[in-house]
Amino acid sequence: MKEGISENEGETEGNFGNNEEDTEATALRDLRQERYGQESMRWTDEMNRAMQRARSGFGGDGGGATNWGEMGPGFEEEGQFVAPPLALRRSAFCTSWLGRGENSGSSSAVAEAAGSCNEGCDRDAHNKRARVNSCSNDCHYAAVMASGAGNSTPSADRHLGLRDDGDDSITSKSEDLEVRMDLTDDLLHMVFSFLDHVNLCQAAKVCRQWRAASSHEDFWRCLNFENRNISVEQCEFDLVPSAKSFTQSSSCIWVEYRISVKRCGFEKLKELVTILSSLSIPLNRITRRL
Amino acid sequence: MSSSTDSPTLTTETTQLSPQPDTETAKPTKKITLKSSDNQIFEVEESVAMEFATVKSFFEDSPSTDTVPLPNVTAKPLSQVIEFCKEQIKFKANPDEAQKKKYNAEFVTEKSDKDLVDMIPVANYLEIKDLLDVLNQAVADRIENKSVEYVRSFFGIDNDFTAEEEAALRREHAWAYEGVDED
């Protein structure tokens, strides 16, 4: 199993050696290091960053993942990264994941993989922004006076006339006997933050709003398959041919991250599971924290 | 359950809630009037009102006001929120974590599903973080490991997925199906 992962690292590296991206991805770890200080988790940070950019390559049809050869220039453009010591990272990779010392391919593979998805990343970045905006629109109580505050002072209006007419989800007179209880996206987000992944997946099936809310990236930075019995049969293999081609190398870690890291989390879980299953990584031992 | 707006019964709640300087601070405190979107008047101790960050900042900005309109808060959840905050003030004055936990747990368990969910936007709007956490946890607990149908009925949500989308979700989440109660 583990050997299988590492054996082809050399190839991967050869194919994708690209120091710039490598260092960029590397740099990402440091930013969050304080927060996730455990040695064994270090690599996850890097992965996370790489994933953040790369993830959308898997989006929808998974087509973005096929462009391994076309490393985009996007990473250079974002030149906000610095280069921390690679050796340290790599050793963290080795010990926590593969248990071997020669993992030199892993980090670069990760970075490269990330790099190959630059295009997708840009898109992702846009989506993200749009998402934030729409969220604040939904949840923000614009200064529209509701009917009940008629006798308030002007300043009262200013401060507390917060109901946005476009937002039908807060307590309102439209509430009828049918017990309709809607929460805005940010409120749902708060409730969901108390749910585990299984329940988030359940929640995703409730309705579109919930699907969107439950797939928020915040909830999918950590994957825990502990005590889950995941089989290949539960996955579909038609998704990510390119990802499969990656699975023979240590970059599987990357693939995993690419999948798990972002808000598309649950939609991509099956890809993740597929990949990991084909790698025979014991799924019940996978716990992620980014 | 049909809590809503304009229900005359709420007036009685108002009167229950407002006049009771008994249990709290000894000194007579200033009263603050809160007005819900359905025009219910709530007179609360200033200390209680100051638990509402939104109201507090309102007063900081315009100290001369005596009535605070809360145009997106209806009377019922507001009365419950006030009830909660009164208790929290007691715990503040007299810290007892165990008691507080117990109270918080009881506070949510005795509420209906709808009451809980209705209070969330109110707590959020009034910026009562403790209550918001308690409520969110409680709602999450109530829908945890429940079937999708149950959750939909809990929230009164209509299924707006197409059959295709549902099937896709079902496939994607196959791994998560184990151990889910069917209600």
Contacts between the chains, C-beta under 8 A, distances in Angstrom:
chain1	res1	chain2	res2	distance
A	141	B	72	6.4
A	141	B	125	6.8
A	145	B	71	6.3
A	146	B	37	5.6
A	146	B	71	3.5
A	146	B	72	5.9
A	147	B	37	7.4
A	147	B	71	7.5
A	148	B	35	7.0
A	148	B	36	6.7
A	148	B	37	3.7
A	148	B	38	6.3
A	148	B	39	5.7
A	148	B	69	6.6
A	148	B	70	7.9
A	148	B	71	4.9
A	149	B	35	7.4
A	149	B	37	7.6
A	149	B	69	3.7
A	149	B	70	8.0
A	149	B	71	4.2
A	151	B	67	7.7
A	151	B	69	7.7
A	152	B	35	7.9
A	152	B	67	7.2
A	152	B	69	4.1
A	153	B	62	7.0
A	153	B	65	6.1
A	155	B	61	6.6
A	155	B	62	4.3
A	155	B	65	7.1
A	156	B	58	7.3
A	156	B	62	7.2
A	156	B	65	6.3
A	156	B	67	7.8
A	156	B	68	6.9
A	156	B	69	5.3
A	159	B	54	7.9
A	159	B	57	7.2
A	159	B	58	4.6
A	159	B	61	6.1
A	159	B	62	7.4
A	160	B	54	7.0
A	160	B	58	5.8
A	160	B	68	6.4
A	160	B	69	5.6
A	160	B	70	6.2
A	160	B	71	6.5
A	161	B	69	7.3
A	161	B	71	5.4
A	162	B	71	6.7
A	162	B	72	5.8
A	162	B	125	6.8
A	163	B	37	7.6
A	163	B	71	5.3
A	163	B	72	3.9
A	169	B	121	7.6
A	170	B	72	5.3
A	170	B	121	4.5
A	170	B	125	7.4
A	171	B	37	7.4
A	171	B	72	6.5
A	171	B	73	6.5
A	171	B	74	4.8
A	171	B	77	6.3
A	171	B	118	5.8
A	171	B	121	5.8
A	171	B	122	6.7
A	172	B	37	7.8
A	172	B	72	7.3
A	173	B	4	6.9
A	173	B	5	5.0
A	173	B	6	7.8
A	173	B	37	7.7
A	173	B	38	7.7
A	175	B	3	7.7
A	175	B	4	4.9
A	175	B	5	7.4
A	175	B	74	7.9
A	176	B	4	7.7
A	177	B	1	7.8
A	177	B	2	4.9
A	178	B	156	5.9
A	179	B	1	6.3
A	179	B	113	8.0
A	179	B	114	5.3
A	179	B	156	4.7
A	180	B	155	7.9
A	180	B	156	4.0
A	180	B	157	8.0
A	181	B	113	7.7
A	181	B	114	5.9
A	181	B	117	4.0
A	181	B	118	6.6
A	181	B	154	7.9
A	181	B	155	4.9
A	181	B	156	5.4
A	182	B	155	7.3
A	182	B	157	7.6
A	183	B	117	6.8
A	183	B	120	6.1
A	183	B	121	6.8
A	183	B	155	7.8
A	184	B	121	7.2
A	186	B	124	7.8
A	187	B	120	5.4
A	187	B	121	6.1
A	187	B	124	5.8
A	190	B	120	7.7
A	190	B	124	7.7
A	190	B	132	6.8
A	190	B	136	4.8
A	191	B	120	7.3
A	191	B	136	4.7
A	191	B	139	5.0
A	191	B	140	5.4
A	192	B	140	7.4
A	193	B	136	7.1
A	193	B	140	7.9
A	194	B	136	5.6
A	194	B	137	5.2
A	194	B	139	7.9
A	194	B	140	3.3
A	194	B	141	7.5
A	195	B	140	5.2
A	195	B	143	7.7
A	195	B	144	6.4
A	196	B	144	7.9
A	197	B	176	6.8
A	198	B	145	7.8
A	198	B	176	4.4
A	198	B	178	7.9
A	198	B	179	7.1
A	198	B	180	7.0
A	199	B	140	7.7
A	199	B	143	7.3
A	199	B	144	5.3
A	199	B	145	6.6
A	201	B	172	7.8
A	201	B	173	4.1
A	201	B	176	3.8
A	202	B	145	7.9
A	202	B	146	7.3
A	202	B	147	7.6
A	202	B	148	6.0
A	202	B	151	7.0
A	202	B	173	7.6
A	202	B	176	6.9
A	202	B	180	6.2
A	203	B	143	7.3
A	203	B	151	6.8
A	204	B	169	6.2
A	204	B	173	7.0
A	205	B	148	4.5
A	205	B	161	7.5
A	205	B	166	7.0
A	205	B	169	5.0
A	205	B	170	7.4
A	205	B	173	7.0
A	206	B	148	5.6
A	206	B	151	5.2
A	206	B	152	5.6
A	206	B	155	7.5
A	206	B	157	5.7
A	206	B	159	7.6
A	207	B	152	7.3
A	207	B	157	5.0
A	207	B	158	6.9
A	207	B	159	6.2
A	207	B	160	5.0
A	207	B	161	6.9
A	208	B	160	5.2
A	208	B	161	6.7
A	210	B	157	7.4
A	211	B	161	7.8
A	211	B	169	7.3
A	225	B	175	7.7
A	228	B	175	6.1
A	228	B	178	7.1
A	229	B	178	6.8
A	230	B	175	4.8
A	234	B	174	4.3
A	234	B	175	5.4
A	236	B	171	6.8
A	266	B	172	6.3
A	266	B	173	6.5
A	266	B	176	8.0
A	267	B	172	5.9
A	269	B	172	6.5
A	269	B	173	7.5
A	269	B	175	6.6
A	270	B	171	7.1
A	270	B	172	5.2
A	270	B	174	7.5
A	270	B	175	7.5
A	273	B	175	6.1
